[in-house]
């Protein structure tokens, strides 16, 4: 299963392990992720696909922008259910 723009992902490796991001783009085995706060769209983080775990419960359907990204991540964490089904 490939990662697509708008999907929520959880970092499995690196200093940001456990952090929730939204996929903003993909390129040759890497994805660009943003969280709308520490990593806005203008400073996306490049991550290896193998270091990310998709969150199938939620997805950003709107055009990616920092406010929408912050809102969907906040909604996901507000549910209190950090399981990744």
Buried (B, 14 or more C-beta within 10 A) or exposed (E): EEBEBBBBBBBBEEEBEEBBBBBBBBEEEBBBBBBBEEBBBEEBBEBEBEBBBBBEEBBBEEEBBBEBBBBBBEEBEEEEEEEEE
